[in-house]
Amino acid sequence: MKGIADTGFLVAFANANDKHHRWAAQLARMADRFSEQKPDIADLCLVRMSELFPRHSVVTIDRKDFQIYRRNKREAVPLLCPPER
């Protein structure tokens, strides 16, 4: 398998002195809440951004996963998705 990854999240998570360490730690805790769905980092970032900017909807084509994710532990994430066929 070949892939390209931004390791900034891993560096921030591992290094308590990194300016983004708190953000990475919050995402790691959030991932534990959704352990059955196994969200990727991009999805976790969108859920967290939805918590920080609650009046904004998440634009996604991944309706199935985002209907399961919850912001602030219990609120549905507002979505803007293409219509289902």
Summary of the structure (lengths in Angstrom):
residues: 85
radius of gyration: 13.9
end to end distance: 31.9
largest distance: 47.6
contacts: 183
relative contact order: 0.13
helix: 42%
strand: 9%
